[in-house]
Amino acid sequence: MVASESQKTSTEKETGRLESFSDGVFAVAITLLVLNLVVPELRTPTSRALTAALGQEWTEYLAFVTSFGTILIMWINHHTIFRLVRQLDTLFMFANGFLLLMVTIVPFLTALVARYLSTPAAPVACAVYAGGFAVGNIAYILLWRSIAHERRLLHPHIPQARVDGLTRSYLTGFPIYLAAMAIAIYWNAYVSIALCFGLWIVWAITGYERLPPRDPQRTKTSA
């Protein structure tokens, strides 16, 4: 019994370390986004000139808000996944590393869209933006599969309906991002960005759900 409690505590520490490391990567990535916001330089500093200059930077603001929201939702879903994990293994850690790689690329994708959204190069910029998140979605699918396949790393108290719901949610994102890529190139770059934005809502709803404690039995015993 004592050995079992000790092993459980060790597993929780390992999970906590990996989650803390991942949170740090998310925090750095979301902070770097603000570097794309540049204070205008004015030859004649008047209110009218500053207002006009700020208005010309609207693509930077749009890209910042879109990417900030995206990373925030990615973090919420990442946190949700860790709430469902009972232990770690090497496959899970590599999958988590791949996801963090994609998180660190978001500031670059943001800068690309901010610079070229209002230019003739917007279709390619938005296609690359959507494509980057399509690969990020693959990273989420791999991370989730490393946990949920045959429930190998899941807490036993997690309902199967919850597992199936998350699986459907992550699988739905990839074809939508592919559609956003095609729309950017062949139709309208702004619609492509709006489609990426729309996925926030889906994953915000999916990620936000009141979950049971990591170990309900332990919580009950402590009470």
C-alpha positions in Angstrom: 0.0 0.0 0.0 2.8 2.4 0.9 4.7 1.4 -2.2 1.6 2.0 -4.3 1.2 5.5 -2.8 4.9 6.3 -3.4 4.7 5.2 -7.0 1.5 7.3 -7.5 3.2 10.4 -6.0 6.3 9.8 -8.3 4.1 9.6 -11.4 2.2 12.8 -10.4 5.6 14.6 -10.0 6.7 13.4 -13.5 3.4 14.5 -15.1 3.6 17.9 -13.2 7.2 18.5 -14.4 6.2 17.9 -18.1 3.1 20.0 -17.8 5.1 22.9 -16.2 7.7 22.7 -18.9 5.0 22.8 -21.6 3.3 25.7 -19.9 6.6 27.6 -20.1 6.8 27.1 -23.8 3.2 28.2 -24.3 3.9 31.3 -22.2 7.0 32.3 -24.2 5.2 31.8 -27.5 2.2 33.9 -26.5 4.5 36.6 -25.2 6.6 36.7 -28.4 3.4 37.6 -30.4 3.5 41.2 -29.0 6.9 41.8 -30.7 5.0 42.1 -34.0 3.2 45.2 -32.7 5.4 48.2 -33.5 4.8 51.8 -32.3 4.5 54.0 -35.4 7.4 56.5 -36.1 6.0 59.9 -37.1 7.8 62.8 -38.7 5.1 65.2 -37.5 3.6 63.8 -34.2 0.0 65.0 -34.4 -3.2 63.2 -33.2 -4.4 62.8 -36.8 -1.1 61.4 -38.0 -0.9 59.0 -35.1 -4.5 57.8 -35.7 -3.8 57.2 -39.4 -0.6 55.4 -38.7 -2.3 53.1 -36.1 -5.1 52.4 -38.6 -2.5 51.3 -41.2 -1.3 48.6 -38.7 -4.6 46.8 -38.6 -3.2 43.6 -40.1 -0.8 43.4 -37.2 -3.6 43.8 -34.7 -5.8 41.2 -36.5 -2.9 38.6 -36.7 -2.0 39.3 -33.0 -5.6 38.8 -31.7 -6.1 35.7 -33.9 -2.9 34.0 -32.9 -3.2 35.0 -29.2 -6.6 33.4 -29.1 -5.3 30.3 -30.9 -2.4 29.7 -28.5 -4.8 30.3 -25.6 -7.2 27.7 -26.9 -4.3 25.3 -27.6 -3.1 25.7 -24.0 -6.6 25.1 -22.6 -6.9 21.9 -24.6 -3.4 20.9 -23.7 -4.3 21.4 -20.0 -7.4 19.3 -20.5 -5.4 16.4 -22.0 -3.1 16.5 -19.0 -6.1 16.3 -16.7 -6.9 13.0 -18.3 -3.4 11.4 -18.1 -2.6 9.0 -15.3 1.1 8.4 -16.3 3.7 9.2 -18.9 5.8 7.2 -21.3 8.4 8.0 -24.0 5.8 8.0 -26.9 3.7 10.6 -25.1 6.7 12.8 -24.3 7.8 12.8 -28.0 4.3 13.6 -29.1 4.1 16.4 -26.6 7.5 17.7 -27.9 6.1 17.8 -31.5 3.2 19.8 -30.3 5.4 22.3 -28.5 7.5 22.6 -31.7 4.3 23.7 -33.5 3.4 26.1 -30.7 6.8 27.9 -31.1 6.1 28.4 -34.8 2.9 30.4 -34.2 4.8 33.8 -33.7 6.4 33.3 -37.2 3.0 32.5 -38.8 1.6 35.6 -37.1 4.4 37.8 -38.4 3.9 36.4 -41.9 0.2 37.2 -42.0 0.7 40.6 -40.4 3.2 41.7 -43.1 1.4 40.3 -46.2 -2.3 40.2 -45.5 -3.0 43.6 -47.2 -0.7 42.8 -50.1 -1.0 40.7 -53.3 0.9 38.0 -51.4 -1.9 37.5 -49.0 -3.2 34.2 -50.5 0.2 32.4 -49.9 0.7 34.0 -46.5 -2.7 32.8 -45.3 -2.3 29.4 -46.9 1.0 29.0 -45.0 -0.8 30.2 -41.8 -3.6 27.7 -42.2 -1.1 25.0 -43.1 1.0 25.6 -40.0 -2.1 25.1 -37.9 -3.0 22.0 -39.9 0.3 20.5 -38.9 -0.4 21.6 -35.3 -3.7 19.8 -35.4 -1.8 16.6 -36.5 0.4 17.1 -33.4 -2.7 17.2 -31.2 -4.1 14.1 -32.9 -0.8 12.2 -32.3 -0.6 13.4 -28.7 -4.2 12.4 -28.0 -3.7 9.0 -29.7 -0.6 8.3 -27.6 -2.9 8.6 -24.6 -6.3 7.4 -25.6 -5.5 4.4 -27.9 -7.0 1.5 -26.0 -7.1 4.0 -23.0 -3.5 3.1 -22.3 -2.5 6.2 -20.4 -6.0 7.5 -19.3 -7.3 7.6 -15.8 -9.8 4.7 -15.5 -12.6 7.1 -14.2 -12.7 9.1 -17.5 -16.0 8.4 -19.3 -15.6 6.8 -22.8 -18.1 9.4 -24.1 -15.6 12.1 -23.1 -12.8 10.3 -24.9 -14.8 9.8 -28.1 -15.9 13.5 -28.0 -12.3 14.7 -27.9 -11.3 12.3 -30.6 -14.0 13.6 -33.0 -13.1 17.2 -32.1 -9.4 16.8 -33.0 -10.1 14.8 -36.2 -12.6 17.5 -37.3 -10.0 20.3 -37.3 -7.5 18.9 -39.9 -9.9 18.9 -42.9 -11.1 22.4 -42.0 -7.6 23.7 -42.0 -7.0 22.1 -45.4 -10.1 23.8 -46.6 -8.8 27.1 -45.2 -5.6 26.6 -47.2 -7.5 26.0 -50.4 -9.8 29.0 -49.8 -6.8 31.3 -49.2 -5.2 30.3 -52.6 -8.2 29.9 -54.8 -10.8 32.3 -53.3 -10.3 34.7 -50.5 -7.5 35.1 -47.9 -9.8 36.8 -45.4 -12.3 34.0 -45.4 -9.4 31.6 -44.8 -8.4 33.6 -41.7 -12.1 33.7 -40.5 -12.3 29.9 -40.9 -9.2 29.4 -38.7 -10.8 31.9 -36.2 -14.0 29.8 -36.2 -12.2 26.8 -35.0 -11.4 28.6 -31.8 -15.0 28.4 -30.9 -15.2 24.7 -31.5 -12.1 23.9 -29.4 -13.0 26.5 -26.8 -16.2 24.6 -26.2 -14.5 21.2 -26.4 -11.7 22.2 -24.1 -13.9 23.9 -21.5 -15.6 21.2 -19.6 -15.8 20.6 -15.8 -13.6 17.6 -15.3 -13.4 15.3 -12.3 -10.3 15.5 -10.0 -7.2 13.7 -11.4 -7.7 11.0 -8.7 -11.2 11.1 -7.3 -10.5 8.2 -4.9 -7.6 10.1 -3.4 -9.7 13.3 -3.0 -12.4 11.4 -1.3 -10.0 9.8 1.1 -8.4 13.1 1.9 -11.8 14.6 2.7 
